[in-house]
Amino acid sequence: MDNFRSHQAQLIATALAASAATAGLIASYNAYTRRAKRKDLNDEVLRSIQSNGSNFNIQKLQLSNSEDGLSFPPKSLESSGNMYNEELIREQLARNYAFFGEEGMKKVRGGAVVVVGCGGVGSWAAVMLARSGVSKIRLVDFDYVTLSSLNRHATASPEDVGTPKVRCIERTLKSVAKWIEVDARVEIWRKEEGGVLLEGADWVIDAIDNIQTKVDLLKYCTDNSIKVFASMGAGAKCDPTRVQISDISYTIYDPLARSVRRRLRLLGVSSGIPVVYSTEVPSEVKLLPLDEEEFKKGPVKELGAFDDFRVRILPVLGPLPSIFGLHIATYILCELAGKPIVNPLPIKARRKLYERLWKDLLHREEKLVGHTLNRIPLDEDDIALIFEDIYRGRSVIPPHEVPTKPALVRWDLTQPLTLKNCVVMEEKDTVKHIEAWYAWLEKTNDEDALFSPAGIWGSEVEEVVTKRAKEIESVQEWRA
């Protein structure tokens, strides 16, 4: 019996060893197959590059663009036969195909986009459009790469300083997507020749800094039924959670958007232009300084290369323009693919919240003064400023949680309602606040006695209110 069991154990051990060996052989074969496939794919890429030139002779084709006229894409490129292997393209865009599907990606790859302004915003939009499958991109910008561009530009390196921004982006796009058709124009967009640079575009990206040129472009696109997406101000902003997309008519707390919107309204355009902007209100906004030598040359406005283009600029935190550009690319890709992004919910939902907060504050003020009020000195934009930007959507009472039912109330009930004298609380806390006020009124007979909100909530809360009041002073200076 012992011999039988020993023999049985040996058989089991042999079987296990054989199974392990077989599994090892299968794993080795699979690994070898994967390596072989990767090698074949790599060889295919190299053969394509060698047969078509290191950059598919794009530079040579560019020299003949002038013979083709101003068609987009260039006719020479269409007829050249330099087609990148379709299987490689589909593999590179596999995640996008999985997201948009065959029909959606067919539209994306057939789309043509013109990027006007190729700095921090435009460069990132262009790169992600190319990476996502858009095959026809025109880049328009007269500006050159500087050292100060490197903190925010998507493609520029120190070696690119002194070269046109569009050439810098063009090189990157063609290295990332071998099949792409790039039309780089070292030019400034002017409304007098507007149609030339926008010819053939399914979408135009406005990433221009200058207000008047931006307005001219948006007006031209609107009048000529060209789809356009505009970037508003990313300067002096740092909070990525405040960046969002909306129609230009809904923008708030963006000075560039406000100025553009006002000028467009004078030209008869009030809505219909999607924009990316930030609702963040910068507490301190300062122009970058100019050397004293520059002032000695004459009026600062005369120092620019072009009329109306600003010489002194706002400070820019590099990631913010890139976020703007990525928002734009995402929106346009979804539009091209037939999966549009609906009007963002936050704007609609927040507007309703601001309306409710304003009405509640109005009723609260009516009870305090003892009669009906037609208006209060704060409008819905002021409510949004207090709630979102000053108190960050949190209660002034520690531990400063997000209220389940937020409410606004005067902090010092002996003083008029103003931006600085209005705080955010949980609704039940506003009841306590006002009841304490009434109790104080009943107790005091001294006309010179002062009501102290700190007596209810403590000095810590009063310090928060004082700090927020200083922020509001900065905002009021900025608004002016």
Secondary structure, 3 states (H helix, E strand, C coil): CHHHHHHHHHHHHHHHHHHHHHHHHHHHHHHHHHHHHHHHHHHHHHHHHHHHCCCCCHHHHHHCHHHHCCCCCCHHHHCCCCCCCHHHHHHHCHHHHHHHHHHHHHHHHCCEEEEECCCHHHHHHHHHHHHCCCCEEEEECCCECCHHHHHCCCCCCHHHCCCEHHHHHHHHHHHHCCCCEEEEECCCCCHHHHHHHHCCCCEEEECCCCHHHHHHHHHHHHHCCCCEEEECCCCCCCCHHHEEEEEHHHCCCCHHHHHHHHHHHHCCCCCCCEEEEECCCCCCCCCCCCCHHHHHCCCHHHHCCCCCCCCCCCCCCCHHHHHHHHHHHHHHHHHHCCCCCCCCHHHHHHHHHHHHHHHHHHHHHHHHHCCCCCCCCCCHHHHHHHHHHHCCCCCCCCCCCCCCCEEEEECCCCCCCCCCCEEEEEHHHHHHHHHHHHHHHHHCCCCCCCCCCHHHHCHHHHHHHHHHHHHHHHHHHHHC
